[in-house]
C-alpha cells in the first residue's frame, strides 16, 4: 500500500477546522479565502494523491512541470521586456 504524501497544508479536517479549511503553519484559513496559489496547491495535491503513484514518480513529474512553467515564464518576461 502506498502511503499518502506528507503535506504542509492540512487538507483533512482537524477538530477545530471546517471541511473546507486549510491550515498553513498555525493559522486556519477558509479555502475560498486562501491565496490563489494555496487553492491551486490543494487541487494539485488532491489530484496527485488520487493517482496513487509512488512519491518518486510524482516528484519526477513535478520537476518536468516546473521546468515547463519556468520556460513559459522566461518567454513571458522576454516578451514583456521587448515591448517596453
HTML snippet that shows the backbone in 3Dmol.js (N, CA, C, O; Angstrom):
<script src="https://3Dmol.org/build/3Dmol-min.js"></script>
<div id="view" style="width:600px;height:400px;position:relative"></div>
<script>
const pdb = `
ATOM      1  N   UNK A   1       0.841  -1.188   0.000  1.00  0.00           N
ATOM      2  CA  UNK A   1       0.000   0.000   0.000  1.00  0.00           C
ATOM      3  C   UNK A   1       0.884   1.249   0.000  1.00  0.00           C
ATOM      4  O   UNK A   1       1.854   1.337   0.753  1.00  0.00           O
ATOM      5  N   UNK A   2       0.538   2.198  -0.844  1.00  0.00           N
ATOM      6  CA  UNK A   2       1.291   3.444  -0.955  1.00  0.00           C
ATOM      7  C   UNK A   2       0.795   4.416   0.108  1.00  0.00           C
ATOM      8  O   UNK A   2      -0.405   4.652   0.246  1.00  0.00           O
ATOM      9  N   UNK A   3       1.740   4.970   0.851  1.00  0.00           N
ATOM     10  CA  UNK A   3       1.379   5.944   1.874  1.00  0.00           C
ATOM     11  C   UNK A   3       1.097   7.280   1.212  1.00  0.00           C
ATOM     12  O   UNK A   3       1.762   7.628   0.236  1.00  0.00           O
ATOM     13  N   UNK A   4       0.118   8.047   1.717  1.00  0.00           N
ATOM     14  CA  UNK A   4      -0.132   9.377   1.151  1.00  0.00           C
ATOM     15  C   UNK A   4       1.076  10.281   1.368  1.00  0.00           C
ATOM     16  O   UNK A   4       1.842  10.112   2.317  1.00  0.00           O
ATOM     17  N   UNK A   5       1.224  11.242   0.465  1.00  0.00           N
ATOM     18  CA  UNK A   5       2.335  12.181   0.566  1.00  0.00           C
ATOM     19  C   UNK A   5       2.169  13.070   1.794  1.00  0.00           C
ATOM     20  O   UNK A   5       1.066  13.536   2.078  1.00  0.00           O
ATOM     21  N   UNK A   6       3.250  13.305   2.518  1.00  0.00           N
ATOM     22  CA  UNK A   6       3.155  14.281   3.609  1.00  0.00           C
ATOM     23  C   UNK A   6       3.033  15.674   3.010  1.00  0.00           C
ATOM     24  O   UNK A   6       3.718  15.993   2.038  1.00  0.00           O
ATOM     25  N   UNK A   7       2.183  16.491   3.572  1.00  0.00           N
ATOM     26  CA  UNK A   7       1.979  17.838   3.028  1.00  0.00           C
ATOM     27  C   UNK A   7       2.075  18.874   4.136  1.00  0.00           C
ATOM     28  O   UNK A   7       1.817  18.583   5.304  1.00  0.00           O
ATOM     29  N   UNK A   8       2.442  20.065   3.757  1.00  0.00           N
ATOM     30  CA  UNK A   8       2.487  21.162   4.709  1.00  0.00           C
ATOM     31  C   UNK A   8       1.102  21.752   4.915  1.00  0.00           C
ATOM     32  O   UNK A   8       0.808  22.315   5.969  1.00  0.00           O
ATOM     33  N   UNK A   9       0.262  21.622   3.913  1.00  0.00           N
ATOM     34  CA  UNK A   9      -1.106  22.105   4.033  1.00  0.00           C
ATOM     35  C   UNK A   9      -1.943  20.995   4.648  1.00  0.00           C
ATOM     36  O   UNK A   9      -1.870  19.850   4.204  1.00  0.00           O
ATOM     37  N   UNK A  10      -2.717  21.308   5.637  1.00  0.00           N
ATOM     38  CA  UNK A  10      -3.603  20.325   6.245  1.00  0.00           C
ATOM     39  C   UNK A  10      -4.904  20.333   5.472  1.00  0.00           C
ATOM     40  O   UNK A  10      -5.679  21.284   5.560  1.00  0.00           O
ATOM     41  N   UNK A  11      -5.146  19.272   4.713  1.00  0.00           N
ATOM     42  CA  UNK A  11      -6.344  19.205   3.885  1.00  0.00           C
ATOM     43  C   UNK A  11      -7.476  18.480   4.583  1.00  0.00           C
ATOM     44  O   UNK A  11      -8.640  18.675   4.234  1.00  0.00           O
ATOM     45  N   UNK A  12      -7.163  17.660   5.548  1.00  0.00           N
ATOM     46  CA  UNK A  12      -8.196  16.914   6.240  1.00  0.00           C
ATOM     47  C   UNK A  12      -8.693  17.719   7.426  1.00  0.00           C
ATOM     48  O   UNK A  12      -7.930  18.452   8.056  1.00  0.00           O
ATOM     49  N   UNK A  13      -9.952  17.581   7.719  1.00  0.00           N
ATOM     50  CA  UNK A  13     -10.488  18.360   8.847  1.00  0.00           C
ATOM     51  C   UNK A  13      -9.794  18.007  10.157  1.00  0.00           C
ATOM     52  O   UNK A  13      -9.560  16.837  10.456  1.00  0.00           O
ATOM     53  N   UNK A  14      -9.478  19.016  10.913  1.00  0.00           N
ATOM     54  CA  UNK A  14      -8.959  18.851  12.260  1.00  0.00           C
ATOM     55  C   UNK A  14     -10.088  19.212  13.206  1.00  0.00           C
ATOM     56  O   UNK A  14     -11.094  19.768  12.763  1.00  0.00           O
ATOM     57  N   UNK A  15      -9.961  18.917  14.495  1.00  0.00           N
ATOM     58  CA  UNK A  15     -11.078  19.148  15.409  1.00  0.00           C
ATOM     59  C   UNK A  15     -11.710  20.531  15.332  1.00  0.00           C
ATOM     60  O   UNK A  15     -12.929  20.659  15.446  1.00  0.00           O
ATOM     61  N   UNK A  16     -10.897  21.566  15.140  1.00  0.00           N
ATOM     62  CA  UNK A  16     -11.436  22.926  15.139  1.00  0.00           C
ATOM     63  C   UNK A  16     -11.578  23.523  13.745  1.00  0.00           C
ATOM     64  O   UNK A  16     -11.835  24.720  13.615  1.00  0.00           O
ATOM     65  N   UNK A  17     -11.414  22.706  12.690  1.00  0.00           N
ATOM     66  CA  UNK A  17     -11.477  23.228  11.332  1.00  0.00           C
ATOM     67  C   UNK A  17     -12.689  22.672  10.608  1.00  0.00           C
ATOM     68  O   UNK A  17     -13.096  21.533  10.835  1.00  0.00           O
ATOM     69  N   UNK A  18     -13.258  23.485   9.739  1.00  0.00           N
ATOM     70  CA  UNK A  18     -14.354  23.015   8.903  1.00  0.00           C
ATOM     71  C   UNK A  18     -13.770  22.253   7.728  1.00  0.00           C
ATOM     72  O   UNK A  18     -12.576  22.390   7.460  1.00  0.00           O
ATOM     73  N   UNK A  19     -14.562  21.447   7.005  1.00  0.00           N
ATOM     74  CA  UNK A  19     -14.015  20.636   5.909  1.00  0.00           C
ATOM     75  C   UNK A  19     -13.301  21.424   4.820  1.00  0.00           C
ATOM     76  O   UNK A  19     -12.392  20.891   4.184  1.00  0.00           O
ATOM     77  N   UNK A  20     -13.676  22.650   4.589  1.00  0.00           N
ATOM     78  CA  UNK A  20     -13.071  23.431   3.515  1.00  0.00           C
ATOM     79  C   UNK A  20     -12.120  24.485   4.070  1.00  0.00           C
ATOM     80  O   UNK A  20     -12.111  25.632   3.624  1.00  0.00           O
ATOM     81  N   UNK A  21     -11.328  24.076   5.042  1.00  0.00           N
ATOM     82  CA  UNK A  21     -10.363  24.973   5.669  1.00  0.00           C
ATOM     83  C   UNK A  21      -8.966  24.388   5.496  1.00  0.00           C
ATOM     84  O   UNK A  21      -8.754  23.187   5.667  1.00  0.00           O
ATOM     85  N   UNK A  22      -8.036  25.242   5.162  1.00  0.00           N
ATOM     86  CA  UNK A  22      -6.644  24.810   5.105  1.00  0.00           C
ATOM     87  C   UNK A  22      -5.908  25.490   6.242  1.00  0.00           C
ATOM     88  O   UNK A  22      -6.285  26.572   6.691  1.00  0.00           O
ATOM     89  N   UNK A  23      -4.868  24.846   6.690  1.00  0.00           N
ATOM     90  CA  UNK A  23      -4.073  25.398   7.762  1.00  0.00           C
ATOM     91  C   UNK A  23      -2.630  25.452   7.302  1.00  0.00           C
ATOM     92  O   UNK A  23      -2.009  24.420   7.046  1.00  0.00           O
ATOM     93  N   UNK A  24      -2.103  26.655   7.198  1.00  0.00           N
ATOM     94  CA  UNK A  24      -0.690  26.815   6.893  1.00  0.00           C
ATOM     95  C   UNK A  24      -0.065  27.327   8.174  1.00  0.00           C
ATOM     96  O   UNK A  24      -0.486  28.346   8.721  1.00  0.00           O
ATOM     97  N   UNK A  25       0.933  26.619   8.644  1.00  0.00           N
ATOM     98  CA  UNK A  25       1.539  26.917   9.944  1.00  0.00           C
ATOM     99  C   UNK A  25       0.465  26.760  11.018  1.00  0.00           C
ATOM    100  O   UNK A  25      -0.100  25.676  11.162  1.00  0.00           O
ATOM    101  N   UNK A  26       0.174  27.817  11.771  1.00  0.00           N
ATOM    102  CA  UNK A  26      -0.809  27.718  12.855  1.00  0.00           C
ATOM    103  C   UNK A  26      -2.083  28.491  12.571  1.00  0.00           C
ATOM    104  O   UNK A  26      -2.907  28.664  13.469  1.00  0.00           O
ATOM    105  N   UNK A  27      -2.264  28.958  11.353  1.00  0.00           N
ATOM    106  CA  UNK A  27      -3.392  29.824  11.042  1.00  0.00           C
ATOM    107  C   UNK A  27      -4.394  29.148  10.115  1.00  0.00           C
ATOM    108  O   UNK A  27      -4.127  29.037   8.919  1.00  0.00           O
ATOM    109  N   UNK A  28      -5.542  28.691  10.624  1.00  0.00           N
ATOM    110  CA  UNK A  28      -6.565  28.120   9.745  1.00  0.00           C
ATOM    111  C   UNK A  28      -7.211  29.213   8.891  1.00  0.00           C
ATOM    112  O   UNK A  28      -7.531  30.292   9.390  1.00  0.00           O
ATOM    113  N   UNK A  29      -7.396  28.927   7.613  1.00  0.00           N
ATOM    114  CA  UNK A  29      -7.997  29.875   6.681  1.00  0.00           C
ATOM    115  C   UNK A  29      -9.018  29.125   5.836  1.00  0.00           C
ATOM    116  O   UNK A  29      -8.720  28.044   5.328  1.00  0.00           O
ATOM    117  N   UNK A  30     -10.228  29.685   5.676  1.00  0.00           N
ATOM    118  CA  UNK A  30     -11.170  29.033   4.756  1.00  0.00           C
ATOM    119  C   UNK A  30     -10.529  28.943   3.368  1.00  0.00           C
ATOM    120  O   UNK A  30      -9.919  29.904   2.900  1.00  0.00           O
ATOM    121  N   UNK A  31     -10.664  27.808   2.725  1.00  0.00           N
ATOM    122  CA  UNK A  31     -10.034  27.592   1.430  1.00  0.00           C
ATOM    123  C   UNK A  31     -10.430  28.663   0.424  1.00  0.00           C
ATOM    124  O   UNK A  31      -9.593  29.120  -0.355  1.00  0.00           O
ATOM    125  N   UNK A  32     -11.675  29.062   0.431  1.00  0.00           N
ATOM    126  CA  UNK A  32     -12.151  30.081  -0.512  1.00  0.00           C
ATOM    127  C   UNK A  32     -11.466  31.428  -0.294  1.00  0.00           C
ATOM    128  O   UNK A  32     -11.417  32.252  -1.207  1.00  0.00           O
ATOM    129  N   UNK A  33     -10.936  31.659   0.908  1.00  0.00           N
ATOM    130  CA  UNK A  33     -10.264  32.929   1.204  1.00  0.00           C
ATOM    131  C   UNK A  33      -8.745  32.809   1.130  1.00  0.00           C
ATOM    132  O   UNK A  33      -8.036  33.804   1.277  1.00  0.00           O
ATOM    133  N   UNK A  34      -8.252  31.620   0.905  1.00  0.00           N
ATOM    134  CA  UNK A  34      -6.803  31.421   0.815  1.00  0.00           C
ATOM    135  C   UNK A  34      -6.284  32.019  -0.484  1.00  0.00           C
ATOM    136  O   UNK A  34      -7.043  32.228  -1.431  1.00  0.00           O
ATOM    137  N   UNK A  35      -5.005  32.287  -0.519  1.00  0.00           N
ATOM    138  CA  UNK A  35      -4.372  32.815  -1.731  1.00  0.00           C
ATOM    139  C   UNK A  35      -4.568  31.825  -2.879  1.00  0.00           C
ATOM    140  O   UNK A  35      -4.670  30.618  -2.658  1.00  0.00           O
ATOM    141  N   UNK A  36      -4.619  32.337  -4.085  1.00  0.00           N
ATOM    142  CA  UNK A  36      -4.889  31.501  -5.255  1.00  0.00           C
ATOM    143  C   UNK A  36      -3.854  30.386  -5.388  1.00  0.00           C
ATOM    144  O   UNK A  36      -4.196  29.282  -5.811  1.00  0.00           O
ATOM    145  N   UNK A  37      -2.582  30.656  -5.032  1.00  0.00           N
ATOM    146  CA  UNK A  37      -1.578  29.597  -5.139  1.00  0.00           C
ATOM    147  C   UNK A  37      -1.829  28.485  -4.115  1.00  0.00           C
ATOM    148  O   UNK A  37      -1.488  27.329  -4.367  1.00  0.00           O
ATOM    149  N   UNK A  38      -2.417  28.820  -2.970  1.00  0.00           N
ATOM    150  CA  UNK A  38      -2.777  27.797  -1.980  1.00  0.00           C
ATOM    151  C   UNK A  38      -3.931  26.957  -2.510  1.00  0.00           C
ATOM    152  O   UNK A  38      -3.918  25.731  -2.399  1.00  0.00           O
ATOM    153  N   UNK A  39      -4.926  27.618  -3.085  1.00  0.00           N
ATOM    154  CA  UNK A  39      -6.065  26.884  -3.657  1.00  0.00           C
ATOM    155  C   UNK A  39      -5.592  25.934  -4.757  1.00  0.00           C
ATOM    156  O   UNK A  39      -6.029  24.785  -4.821  1.00  0.00           O
ATOM    157  N   UNK A  40      -4.707  26.413  -5.614  1.00  0.00           N
ATOM    158  CA  UNK A  40      -4.177  25.578  -6.684  1.00  0.00           C
ATOM    159  C   UNK A  40      -3.362  24.419  -6.113  1.00  0.00           C
ATOM    160  O   UNK A  40      -3.475  23.287  -6.584  1.00  0.00           O
ATOM    161  N   UNK A  41      -2.550  24.697  -5.109  1.00  0.00           N
ATOM    162  CA  UNK A  41      -1.752  23.641  -4.477  1.00  0.00           C
ATOM    163  C   UNK A  41      -2.652  22.556  -3.886  1.00  0.00           C
ATOM    164  O   UNK A  41      -2.360  21.368  -4.016  1.00  0.00           O
ATOM    165  N   UNK A  42      -3.726  22.957  -3.249  1.00  0.00           N
ATOM    166  CA  UNK A  42      -4.669  21.984  -2.679  1.00  0.00           C
ATOM    167  C   UNK A  42      -5.259  21.122  -3.792  1.00  0.00           C
ATOM    168  O   UNK A  42      -5.324  19.900  -3.665  1.00  0.00           O
ATOM    169  N   UNK A  43      -5.683  21.752  -4.870  1.00  0.00           N
ATOM    170  CA  UNK A  43      -6.240  20.996  -6.010  1.00  0.00           C
ATOM    171  C   UNK A  43      -5.212  20.022  -6.576  1.00  0.00           C
ATOM    172  O   UNK A  43      -5.536  18.871  -6.869  1.00  0.00           O
ATOM    173  N   UNK A  44      -3.981  20.481  -6.727  1.00  0.00           N
ATOM    174  CA  UNK A  44      -2.926  19.621  -7.283  1.00  0.00           C
ATOM    175  C   UNK A  44      -2.596  18.454  -6.353  1.00  0.00           C
ATOM    176  O   UNK A  44      -2.422  17.324  -6.808  1.00  0.00           O
ATOM    177  N   UNK A  45      -2.511  18.727  -5.054  1.00  0.00           N
ATOM    178  CA  UNK A  45      -2.238  17.665  -4.087  1.00  0.00           C
ATOM    179  C   UNK A  45      -3.330  16.601  -4.143  1.00  0.00           C
ATOM    180  O   UNK A  45      -3.041  15.405  -4.162  1.00  0.00           O
ATOM    181  N   UNK A  46      -4.572  17.041  -4.170  1.00  0.00           N
ATOM    182  CA  UNK A  46      -5.678  16.078  -4.224  1.00  0.00           C
ATOM    183  C   UNK A  46      -5.626  15.262  -5.512  1.00  0.00           C
ATOM    184  O   UNK A  46      -5.823  14.047  -5.482  1.00  0.00           O
ATOM    185  N   UNK A  47      -5.366  15.911  -6.633  1.00  0.00           N
ATOM    186  CA  UNK A  47      -5.278  15.219  -7.912  1.00  0.00           C
ATOM    187  C   UNK A  47      -4.137  14.200  -7.910  1.00  0.00           C
ATOM    188  O   UNK A  47      -4.306  13.068  -8.363  1.00  0.00           O
ATOM    189  N   UNK A  48      -2.990  14.607  -7.402  1.00  0.00           N
ATOM    190  CA  UNK A  48      -1.835  13.717  -7.376  1.00  0.00           C
ATOM    191  C   UNK A  48      -2.045  12.540  -6.422  1.00  0.00           C
ATOM    192  O   UNK A  48      -1.646  11.417  -6.730  1.00  0.00           O
ATOM    193  N   UNK A  49      -2.660  12.784  -5.282  1.00  0.00           N
ATOM    194  CA  UNK A  49      -2.932  11.690  -4.343  1.00  0.00           C
ATOM    195  C   UNK A  49      -3.900  10.670  -4.941  1.00  0.00           C
ATOM    196  O   UNK A  49      -3.793   9.476  -4.661  1.00  0.00           O
ATOM    197  N   UNK A  50      -4.841  11.135  -5.760  1.00  0.00           N
ATOM    198  CA  UNK A  50      -5.805  10.224  -6.393  1.00  0.00           C
ATOM    199  C   UNK A  50      -5.122   9.264  -7.369  1.00  0.00           C
ATOM    200  O   UNK A  50      -5.642   8.181  -7.639  1.00  0.00           O
ATOM    201  N   UNK A  51      -3.973   9.651  -7.892  1.00  0.00           N
ATOM    202  CA  UNK A  51      -3.265   8.809  -8.851  1.00  0.00           C
ATOM    203  C   UNK A  51      -2.639   7.581  -8.197  1.00  0.00           C
ATOM    204  O   UNK A  51      -2.336   6.600  -8.875  1.00  0.00           O
ATOM    205  N   UNK A  52      -2.448   7.634  -6.904  1.00  0.00           N
ATOM    206  CA  UNK A  52      -1.873   6.525  -6.135  1.00  0.00           C
ATOM    207  C   UNK A  52      -0.561   6.021  -6.748  1.00  0.00           C
ATOM    208  O   UNK A  52      -0.352   4.820  -6.919  1.00  0.00           O
ATOM    209  N   UNK A  53       0.296   6.958  -7.065  1.00  0.00           N
ATOM    210  CA  UNK A  53       1.622   6.648  -7.607  1.00  0.00           C
ATOM    211  C   UNK A  53       2.670   6.845  -6.522  1.00  0.00           C
ATOM    212  O   UNK A  53       2.437   7.575  -5.558  1.00  0.00           O
ATOM    213  N   UNK A  54       3.806   6.207  -6.669  1.00  0.00           N
ATOM    214  CA  UNK A  54       4.878   6.415  -5.690  1.00  0.00           C
ATOM    215  C   UNK A  54       5.322   7.885  -5.675  1.00  0.00           C
ATOM    216  O   UNK A  54       5.331   8.543  -6.715  1.00  0.00           O
ATOM    217  N   UNK A  55       5.685   8.386  -4.509  1.00  0.00           N
ATOM    218  CA  UNK A  55       6.124   9.781  -4.413  1.00  0.00           C
ATOM    219  C   UNK A  55       7.258  10.125  -5.371  1.00  0.00           C
ATOM    220  O   UNK A  55       7.296  11.243  -5.887  1.00  0.00           O
ATOM    221  N   UNK A  56       8.174   9.208  -5.623  1.00  0.00           N
ATOM    222  CA  UNK A  56       9.294   9.492  -6.538  1.00  0.00           C
ATOM    223  C   UNK A  56       8.790   9.785  -7.950  1.00  0.00           C
ATOM    224  O   UNK A  56       9.330  10.657  -8.631  1.00  0.00           O
ATOM    225  N   UNK A  57       7.766   9.069  -8.391  1.00  0.00           N
ATOM    226  CA  UNK A  57       7.197   9.296  -9.726  1.00  0.00           C
ATOM    227  C   UNK A  57       6.521  10.656  -9.774  1.00  0.00           C
ATOM    228  O   UNK A  57       6.682  11.403 -10.739  1.00  0.00           O
ATOM    229  N   UNK A  58       5.772  10.970  -8.744  1.00  0.00           N
ATOM    230  CA  UNK A  58       5.078  12.265  -8.692  1.00  0.00           C
ATOM    231  C   UNK A  58       6.094  13.406  -8.676  1.00  0.00           C
ATOM    232  O   UNK A  58       5.915  14.401  -9.379  1.00  0.00           O
ATOM    233  N   UNK A  59       7.146  13.272  -7.890  1.00  0.00           N
ATOM    234  CA  UNK A  59       8.166  14.322  -7.827  1.00  0.00           C
ATOM    235  C   UNK A  59       8.879  14.483  -9.166  1.00  0.00           C
ATOM    236  O   UNK A  59       9.193  15.604  -9.565  1.00  0.00           O
ATOM    237  N   UNK A  60       9.138  13.384  -9.861  1.00  0.00           N
ATOM    238  CA  UNK A  60       9.771  13.465 -11.181  1.00  0.00           C
ATOM    239  C   UNK A  60       8.857  14.200 -12.160  1.00  0.00           C
ATOM    240  O   UNK A  60       9.318  15.028 -12.946  1.00  0.00           O
ATOM    241  N   UNK A  61       7.577  13.899 -12.108  1.00  0.00           N
ATOM    242  CA  UNK A  61       6.614  14.577 -12.982  1.00  0.00           C
ATOM    243  C   UNK A  61       6.533  16.067 -12.635  1.00  0.00           C
ATOM    244  O   UNK A  61       6.446  16.915 -13.523  1.00  0.00           O
ATOM    245  N   UNK A  62       6.563  16.370 -11.355  1.00  0.00           N
ATOM    246  CA  UNK A  62       6.503  17.776 -10.943  1.00  0.00           C
ATOM    247  C   UNK A  62       7.745  18.550 -11.386  1.00  0.00           C
ATOM    248  O   UNK A  62       7.649  19.739 -11.686  1.00  0.00           O
ATOM    249  N   UNK A  63       8.893  17.906 -11.431  1.00  0.00           N
ATOM    250  CA  UNK A  63      10.108  18.560 -11.941  1.00  0.00           C
ATOM    251  C   UNK A  63       9.924  18.941 -13.408  1.00  0.00           C
ATOM    252  O   UNK A  63      10.312  20.033 -13.824  1.00  0.00           O
ATOM    253  N   UNK A  64       9.334  18.043 -14.185  1.00  0.00           N
ATOM    254  CA  UNK A  64       9.073  18.317 -15.603  1.00  0.00           C
ATOM    255  C   UNK A  64       8.106  19.483 -15.737  1.00  0.00           C
ATOM    256  O   UNK A  64       8.309  20.382 -16.554  1.00  0.00           O
ATOM    257  N   UNK A  65       7.064  19.460 -14.938  1.00  0.00           N
ATOM    258  CA  UNK A  65       6.068  20.543 -14.974  1.00  0.00           C
ATOM    259  C   UNK A  65       6.715  21.864 -14.577  1.00  0.00           C
ATOM    260  O   UNK A  65       6.473  22.892 -15.210  1.00  0.00           O
ATOM    261  N   UNK A  66       7.532  21.839 -13.535  1.00  0.00           N
ATOM    262  CA  UNK A  66       8.195  23.065 -13.091  1.00  0.00           C
ATOM    263  C   UNK A  66       9.100  23.630 -14.180  1.00  0.00           C
ATOM    264  O   UNK A  66       9.093  24.836 -14.425  1.00  0.00           O
ATOM    265  N   UNK A  67       9.873  22.776 -14.830  1.00  0.00           N
ATOM    266  CA  UNK A  67      10.747  23.234 -15.912  1.00  0.00           C
ATOM    267  C   UNK A  67       9.935  23.851 -17.046  1.00  0.00           C
ATOM    268  O   UNK A  67      10.325  24.874 -17.609  1.00  0.00           O
ATOM    269  N   UNK A  68       8.820  23.235 -17.373  1.00  0.00           N
ATOM    270  CA  UNK A  68       7.976  23.743 -18.444  1.00  0.00           C
ATOM    271  C   UNK A  68       7.435  25.134 -18.102  1.00  0.00           C
ATOM    272  O   UNK A  68       7.454  26.039 -18.938  1.00  0.00           O
ATOM    273  N   UNK A  69       6.957  25.293 -16.874  1.00  0.00           N
ATOM    274  CA  UNK A  69       6.413  26.596 -16.488  1.00  0.00           C
ATOM    275  C   UNK A  69       7.505  27.638 -16.309  1.00  0.00           C
ATOM    276  O   UNK A  69       7.262  28.825 -16.530  1.00  0.00           O
ATOM    277  N   UNK A  70       8.710  27.220 -15.912  1.00  0.00           N
ATOM    278  CA  UNK A  70       9.814  28.173 -15.833  1.00  0.00           C
ATOM    279  C   UNK A  70      10.188  28.680 -17.214  1.00  0.00           C
ATOM    280  O   UNK A  70      10.481  29.864 -17.379  1.00  0.00           O
ATOM    281  N   UNK A  71      10.181  27.789 -18.222  1.00  0.00           N
ATOM    282  CA  UNK A  71      10.436  28.227 -19.609  1.00  0.00           C
ATOM    283  C   UNK A  71       9.348  29.190 -20.071  1.00  0.00           C
ATOM    284  O   UNK A  71       9.641  30.212 -20.691  1.00  0.00           O
ATOM    285  N   UNK A  72       8.098  28.865 -19.769  1.00  0.00           N
ATOM    286  CA  UNK A  72       6.989  29.735 -20.171  1.00  0.00           C
ATOM    287  C   UNK A  72       7.115  31.109 -19.512  1.00  0.00           C
ATOM    288  O   UNK A  72       6.852  32.129 -20.150  1.00  0.00           O
ATOM    289  N   UNK A  73       7.515  31.142 -18.240  1.00  0.00           N
ATOM    290  CA  UNK A  73       7.700  32.410 -17.543  1.00  0.00           C
ATOM    291  C   UNK A  73       8.830  33.216 -18.173  1.00  0.00           C
ATOM    292  O   UNK A  73       8.712  34.430 -18.339  1.00  0.00           O
ATOM    293  N   UNK A  74       9.918  32.546 -18.520  1.00  0.00           N
ATOM    294  CA  UNK A  74      11.048  33.221 -19.153  1.00  0.00           C
ATOM    295  C   UNK A  74      10.630  33.845 -20.482  1.00  0.00           C
ATOM    296  O   UNK A  74      10.976  34.993 -20.763  1.00  0.00           O
ATOM    297  N   UNK A  75       9.894  33.105 -21.294  1.00  0.00           N
ATOM    298  CA  UNK A  75       9.405  33.631 -22.573  1.00  0.00           C
ATOM    299  C   UNK A  75       8.497  34.831 -22.324  1.00  0.00           C
ATOM    300  O   UNK A  75       8.585  35.841 -23.023  1.00  0.00           O
ATOM    301  N   UNK A  76       7.627  34.716 -21.329  1.00  0.00           N
ATOM    302  CA  UNK A  76       6.714  35.818 -20.995  1.00  0.00           C
ATOM    303  C   UNK A  76       7.498  37.056 -20.583  1.00  0.00           C
ATOM    304  O   UNK A  76       7.177  38.167 -21.004  1.00  0.00           O
ATOM    305  N   UNK A  77       8.530  36.867 -19.757  1.00  0.00           N
ATOM    306  CA  UNK A  77       9.348  38.000 -19.306  1.00  0.00           C
ATOM    307  C   UNK A  77      10.127  38.624 -20.454  1.00  0.00           C
ATOM    308  O   UNK A  77      10.254  39.847 -20.526  1.00  0.00           O
ATOM    309  N   UNK A  78      10.652  37.791 -21.355  1.00  0.00           N
ATOM    310  CA  UNK A  78      11.394  38.299 -22.502  1.00  0.00           C
ATOM    311  C   UNK A  78      10.470  39.086 -23.437  1.00  0.00           C
ATOM    312  O   UNK A  78      10.859  40.120 -23.982  1.00  0.00           O
ATOM    313  N   UNK A  79       9.261  38.591 -23.614  1.00  0.00           N
ATOM    314  CA  UNK A  79       8.293  39.286 -24.459  1.00  0.00           C
ATOM    315  C   UNK A  79       7.920  40.626 -23.853  1.00  0.00           C
ATOM    316  O   UNK A  79       7.809  41.622 -24.568  1.00  0.00           O
ATOM    317  N   UNK A  80       7.727  40.660 -22.544  1.00  0.00           N
ATOM    318  CA  UNK A  80       7.372  41.906 -21.856  1.00  0.00           C
ATOM    319  C   UNK A  80       8.520  42.917 -21.942  1.00  0.00           C
ATOM    320  O   UNK A  80       8.277  44.114 -22.093  1.00  0.00           O
ATOM    321  N   UNK A  81       9.767  42.445 -21.847  1.00  0.00           N
ATOM    322  CA  UNK A  81      10.930  43.324 -21.935  1.00  0.00           C
ATOM    323  C   UNK A  81      11.023  43.945 -23.321  1.00  0.00           C
ATOM    324  O   UNK A  81      11.345  45.126 -23.448  1.00  0.00           O
ATOM    325  N   UNK A  82      10.746  43.167 -24.357  1.00  0.00           N
ATOM    326  CA  UNK A  82      10.815  43.690 -25.727  1.00  0.00           C
ATOM    327  C   UNK A  82       9.740  44.719 -26.008  1.00  0.00           C
ATOM    328  O   UNK A  82       9.924  45.603 -26.844  1.00  0.00           O
ATOM    329  N   UNK A  83       8.620  44.609 -25.316  1.00  0.00           N
ATOM    330  CA  UNK A  83       7.516  45.553 -25.553  1.00  0.00           C
ATOM    331  C   UNK A  83       7.726  46.862 -24.823  1.00  0.00           C
ATOM    332  O   UNK A  83       7.061  47.850 -25.135  1.00  0.00           O
ATOM    333  N   UNK A  84       8.638  46.896 -23.853  1.00  0.00           N
ATOM    334  CA  UNK A  84       8.889  48.133 -23.088  1.00  0.00           C
ATOM    335  C   UNK A  84       9.735  49.099 -23.815  1.00  0.00           C
ATOM    336  O   UNK A  84      10.026  50.177 -23.296  1.00  0.00           O
TER     337      UNK A  84
END
`;
const viewer = $3Dmol.createViewer("view");
viewer.addModel(pdb, "pdb");
viewer.setStyle({}, {cartoon: {color: "spectrum"}});
viewer.zoomTo();
viewer.render();
</script>
